[in-house]
Amino acid sequence: MKKISILLLHLQHGGIEKQTVNLANTLCGHYSVELITVYSMGKKPAYPIDPRVTVRYLIDDKPNRAEFKAAVKRLNPIKIIKEGIRAAKILYLKNTLMKKAIKGLDCDTVLSTRAEYALLLSKYAPEGVNTITQEHLHNDSEKYVSFVKKAFSNIDRLVVLCPWSGENFSGWLRDNKRIKITEIPNILDTVPGESAALEGCRIVSAGRLHPVKNFSSLIRVFAKIKDRIPEASLTIVGGGEEEGKLREEIKALGLGESVTLTGMVSADKVKEYMLSSDLYIMTSHTECFPMVLLEASSVGLPLISYDVPVGPRAIISDCENGYLIPYADEDVMAEKAASLLADRDTLRRFGKQAKAMSYNYTEEKILPLWKNILG
């Protein structure tokens, strides 16, 4: 049986992490699969991992950025020195141990989930190992493009998640005569038998409470929706660094009784929140191929998102399973959402179309694409 090694940062909550686990669970019935993970984070994996998948942690620790910032904020010199030394040690081990793991690979194929690991693969992958990198991010800055050109210089294949990413990378890497570019979308681990009832005015969104997810915009959009539909509610599922800021914004707009921040919850709980909702809204500044839109569609939720490059348009067909909104146009997003919640026939038609679309991303559809390149 051929062996596949997959390189990733950690196994806690996140789109890359969820998709990597889905992929490993799919491949392990056909290949020997190993996850080589930098940080243990001191926790069990956030997502269920098939027992046939081997997990190897390189560092039994986690980044201490929060602890270092707290020490600086408190002007505690002893703590600053202590956490600074710890941070330097963790960074040294992160790079050194991943390099060592790559040099010692005994697999047929290695898959990188981050460009920084692709750079190490380009330099240190053993002769005869098939090298693949998969990009989960969208970034067209000059700095990023320059970095991936270097990182992918000695990689056999790049897997992109949607056609628009493929077009971008084909242009950026046109001078790279080695790399092949293949489109393989994310895998949806399951399409639930049940679907959202779509009988109310409950809006849901999920993700890390991080600036890139732009939940501040969603809260402002919701305030406009509530002006038209007083009974509407919003649930934001997830935790992160912006929780305090978002709570203040919710309070300032007088939405405390209508907006819920759940904090970090399990994957099963995310599904429960989606099943009890009527509309999914995404306001991210940028997305590559958002798993959360697939998960929402799999329970029959209509979808609304800003039309940011490159991910949402790969999943949302405008006026069929939801709406694509010009970036940052909060008035149009609020108007479309309110109109959809008021039009039960269209809401349910969109939900039915969303569910049907989600079957395009099941294991039966996606596994053959991976087998084509893994052999």
C-alpha positions in Angstrom: 0.0 0.0 0.0 1.4 3.4 -1.0 2.1 5.8 1.9 1.0 9.5 1.9 2.4 11.9 4.4 0.6 15.2 5.0 2.3 18.2 6.6 0.3 20.7 8.7 0.6 23.2 11.6 -1.9 21.8 14.1 -5.2 19.8 14.5 -7.3 22.4 16.2 -10.3 24.4 14.8 -9.8 25.9 11.3 -10.7 25.5 7.7 -7.4 24.1 6.6 -7.3 21.7 9.6 -10.9 20.5 9.0 -10.3 19.9 5.3 -7.0 18.1 6.0 -8.7 15.7 8.4 -11.5 15.1 5.9 -8.9 14.3 3.2 -6.9 12.0 5.5 -10.1 10.1 6.6 -11.0 9.7 2.9 -7.6 8.5 1.7 -6.8 6.1 4.6 -9.1 3.4 3.1 -6.9 3.3 0.0 -3.4 4.4 1.3 -1.3 4.4 4.4 -1.8 8.0 5.7 0.4 9.9 8.2 -0.3 13.4 9.5 2.9 15.2 10.5 1.8 18.0 12.7 4.0 20.7 14.2 2.0 21.6 17.4 0.0 19.3 19.7 -1.5 22.4 21.3 -1.9 20.4 24.4 -5.4 19.2 23.2 -7.1 16.4 21.4 -7.8 17.0 17.7 -10.8 19.2 17.1 -12.2 16.8 14.5 -12.6 13.0 14.5 -9.7 11.2 12.9 -10.0 7.7 11.5 -7.9 5.3 13.7 -6.2 4.1 10.5 -4.5 7.5 10.2 -1.2 7.9 12.0 -0.6 11.2 13.8 2.9 12.4 14.6 3.4 15.6 16.6 6.7 17.4 16.3 6.3 19.7 19.4 4.3 18.9 22.5 3.5 22.6 23.0 1.8 25.5 21.3 2.7 29.1 20.2 2.9 31.5 23.2 2.1 34.7 21.3 -0.8 35.5 23.7 1.3 34.9 26.8 4.1 37.2 25.5 1.6 40.0 24.6 0.1 39.7 28.0 3.5 40.0 29.7 4.3 43.1 27.6 0.9 44.7 28.4 1.5 44.2 32.1 5.1 45.5 31.9 6.3 42.4 33.7 10.0 42.2 32.8 10.6 38.7 34.2 7.6 37.3 32.4 8.6 39.1 29.2 12.1 37.5 29.3 10.7 34.1 30.2 8.0 34.1 27.4 10.5 35.6 24.9 12.9 32.8 25.5 10.1 30.3 25.2 8.9 31.9 22.0 12.4 31.7 20.5 12.7 28.1 21.4 9.3 27.2 19.9 10.2 29.0 16.7 13.5 27.2 16.5 12.0 23.8 17.1 9.1 24.5 14.6 11.6 25.1 11.7 14.3 22.6 12.8 12.0 19.6 13.5 9.9 20.1 10.3 13.1 20.2 8.3 14.3 17.0 10.0 10.9 15.3 9.4 11.0 16.2 5.7 14.6 14.9 5.3 13.6 11.6 6.9 10.4 11.1 4.9 9.8 7.4 3.9 6.6 7.9 1.9 5.6 7.7 -1.7 4.0 11.1 -1.7 4.1 14.1 0.6 1.4 16.8 0.7 2.1 20.2 2.1 -0.8 22.3 3.4 1.1 25.6 3.7 3.5 27.4 1.4 6.2 27.6 4.1 6.3 23.7 4.1 6.4 23.7 0.3 9.6 25.8 0.6 11.2 23.2 2.9 10.0 20.4 0.5 11.6 22.2 -2.4 14.9 22.2 -0.5 14.9 19.0 1.5 12.5 16.4 0.1 14.3 13.0 -0.5 14.9 11.9 -4.0 12.0 9.9 -5.4 9.3 11.3 -3.1 6.4 12.8 -5.1 5.9 16.3 -3.8 2.5 18.0 -3.8 1.4 21.3 -2.2 -2.1 22.5 -1.7 -3.0 26.2 -1.3 -6.0 27.0 0.9 -5.5 30.8 0.9 -6.1 33.5 -1.5 -3.6 36.3 -1.6 -2.5 38.2 -4.7 -0.1 40.6 -3.0 3.3 41.0 -4.6 5.1 39.7 -1.5 3.0 36.5 -1.5 3.4 35.8 -5.2 7.1 36.3 -4.9 7.2 33.8 -2.0 5.2 31.1 -3.7 7.3 31.3 -6.8 10.3 30.5 -4.6 8.5 28.0 -2.4 7.1 26.0 -5.4 10.3 26.0 -7.4 11.0 22.3 -6.9 7.5 20.9 -6.3 6.0 18.3 -8.6 2.3 19.4 -8.4 0.1 22.2 -7.0 -3.5 21.3 -6.1 -5.8 24.3 -6.3 -9.4 24.4 -5.0 -11.2 26.2 -7.8 -10.8 27.4 -11.4 -10.0 31.0 -10.4 -7.1 29.9 -8.2 -5.8 27.8 -11.0 -5.9 30.8 -13.4 -4.0 32.9 -10.9 -1.3 30.3 -10.2 -0.9 29.4 -13.9 0.1 33.0 -14.5 2.3 33.4 -11.5 4.1 30.1 -12.1 4.4 30.3 -15.9 8.2 30.2 -15.7 8.1 27.0 -13.5 8.5 24.2 -16.0 8.4 21.4 -13.4 5.1 22.0 -11.5 1.8 20.7 -12.7 -1.4 22.4 -11.6 -4.5 20.3 -10.8 -7.9 21.5 -9.6 -9.4 19.4 -6.8 -12.0 21.0 -4.5 -12.4 20.3 -0.8 -14.2 17.2 0.4 -17.4 17.4 2.3 -17.3 14.6 4.8 -21.0 14.0 4.9 -24.3 15.4 3.5 -26.7 15.0 6.4 -30.0 13.3 5.8 -31.9 16.1 7.6 -32.2 19.7 6.4 -33.0 23.1 8.0 -36.7 23.7 8.2 -36.5 27.3 6.9 -39.5 28.4 8.9 -38.1 31.4 10.7 -35.7 34.4 10.4 -32.6 33.0 12.0 -29.3 34.0 10.4 -26.1 32.1 11.1 -22.4 32.6 10.3 -19.4 30.6 11.5 -15.6 31.0 11.7 -12.7 32.3 13.7 -13.4 35.7 15.3 -10.5 37.2 13.3 -10.3 40.4 11.3 -10.2 38.6 8.0 -13.7 37.1 8.6 -15.0 40.7 8.9 -17.8 39.9 11.4 -18.1 43.6 12.2 -19.6 44.1 8.8 -22.0 41.2 9.4 -23.2 42.8 12.6 -23.8 46.1 10.8 -25.7 44.3 8.0 -27.8 42.5 10.6 -28.8 45.8 12.2 -30.2 46.9 8.9 -32.0 43.6 8.4 -33.5 43.9 11.9 -34.9 47.3 11.0 -37.0 45.5 8.3 -37.6 42.2 10.2 -37.8 42.9 13.9 -38.0 39.2 14.8 -34.7 38.3 13.0 -31.8 36.9 15.0 -28.1 36.3 14.3 -25.8 33.6 15.7 -22.1 33.8 15.1 -20.5 30.5 15.8 -16.8 30.5 16.8 -14.2 32.0 19.0 -11.1 34.1 18.6 -9.3 37.3 19.3 -12.0 39.7 18.2 -14.7 38.4 20.6 -14.4 41.4 23.0 -14.5 43.9 20.2 -17.5 42.3 18.6 -19.4 42.2 21.9 -18.8 45.9 22.2 -20.1 46.5 18.7 -23.2 44.4 19.4 -23.9 46.4 22.5 -23.3 49.8 20.8 -26.0 48.9 18.2 -28.5 47.7 20.8 -28.5 44.2 19.4 -27.7 42.3 22.7 -31.0 40.5 22.7 -30.8 39.4 19.0 -27.1 38.5 18.4 -25.4 35.4 20.0 -21.7 34.7 20.1 -21.3 31.1 20.9 -17.6 30.8 21.4 -15.7 27.8 20.2 -17.9 24.7 19.8 -17.6 21.2 18.5 -18.2 20.3 14.8 -21.5 18.6 15.9 -22.6 21.7 17.6 -21.9 23.8 14.5 -24.1 21.5 12.6 -26.9 21.9 15.2 -26.7 25.7 14.9 -26.9 25.5 11.1 -29.9 23.1 11.2 -31.8 25.5 13.4 -31.1 28.5 11.1 -32.7 29.8 8.0 -29.9 31.7 6.1 -26.2 31.6 6.1 -24.3 34.9 5.5 -20.5 35.4 5.0 -18.8 38.8 5.1 -15.1 37.7 4.9 -12.6 40.1 3.3 -11.1 37.1 1.4 -11.8 33.4 1.1 -10.2 30.6 -1.0 -12.7 27.8 -0.9 -14.7 28.2 2.3 -15.6 24.8 3.8 -18.2 26.5 6.0 -20.3 27.4 2.9 -20.3 23.7 1.9 -21.3 22.7 5.4 -24.1 25.2 5.4 -25.3 24.1 1.9 -25.3 20.5 3.0 -28.1 21.2 5.5 -30.0 23.1 2.9 -29.3 26.7 3.9 -29.5 29.4 1.3 -26.1 31.3 1.1 -25.3 35.0 0.9 -21.7 36.2 0.6 -19.6 39.1 -0.5 -18.3 38.3 -4.0 -14.6 38.3 -2.9 -11.9 36.4 -4.9 -11.9 33.5 -5.3 -13.9 31.1 -3.1 -17.5 32.1 -2.7 -18.3 32.2 -6.4 -17.1 28.6 -6.7 -19.9 27.5 -4.3 -22.7 30.1 -4.7 -24.5 30.3 -8.0 -26.1 33.8 -7.9 -29.9 33.7 -7.8 -29.9 29.9 -7.7 -28.7 28.8 -4.2 -28.1 32.3 -2.9 -26.7 35.7 -3.7 -23.2 37.1 -4.4 -23.0 40.7 -3.2 -20.6 43.3 -4.4 -17.7 43.5 -1.8 -18.5 45.6 1.3 -21.9 46.7 0.0 -23.7 46.4 3.3 -26.9 48.0 2.1 -27.3 45.6 -0.8 -26.5 42.6 1.4 -29.1 43.6 4.0 -31.7 44.2 1.3 -31.1 40.9 -0.3 -31.1 39.0 3.0 -34.3 40.7 4.2 -36.1 40.2 0.9 -35.1 36.5 0.9 -36.3 35.9 4.5 -39.6 37.5 3.5 -40.0 35.3 0.5 -40.5 31.8 1.8 -40.8 30.2 -1.7 -37.5 31.6 -2.9 -35.8 30.8 0.4 -36.8 27.2 0.2 -35.9 26.9 -3.5 -32.5 28.3 -2.8 -32.1 25.9 0.1 -33.0 22.9 -2.0 -30.6 24.0 -4.7 -27.8 24.4 -2.1 -28.3 20.9 -0.7 -28.3 19.5 -4.2 -25.1 21.3 -5.0 -23.3 19.9 -1.9 -23.4 16.4 -3.3 -20.8 17.5 -5.9 -18.2 17.5 -3.1 -18.7 14.1 -1.4 -16.0 11.5 -1.2 -17.5 9.6 -4.2 -16.9 12.7 -6.4 -13.6 13.9 -5.0 -11.7 10.7 -4.2 -11.2 9.7 -7.8 -9.5 13.0 -8.5 -7.0 12.4 -5.8 -6.4 8.8 -6.9 -5.6 10.1 -10.4 -2.6 12.0 -9.0 -1.5 9.7 -6.2 -1.6 6.5 -8.2 
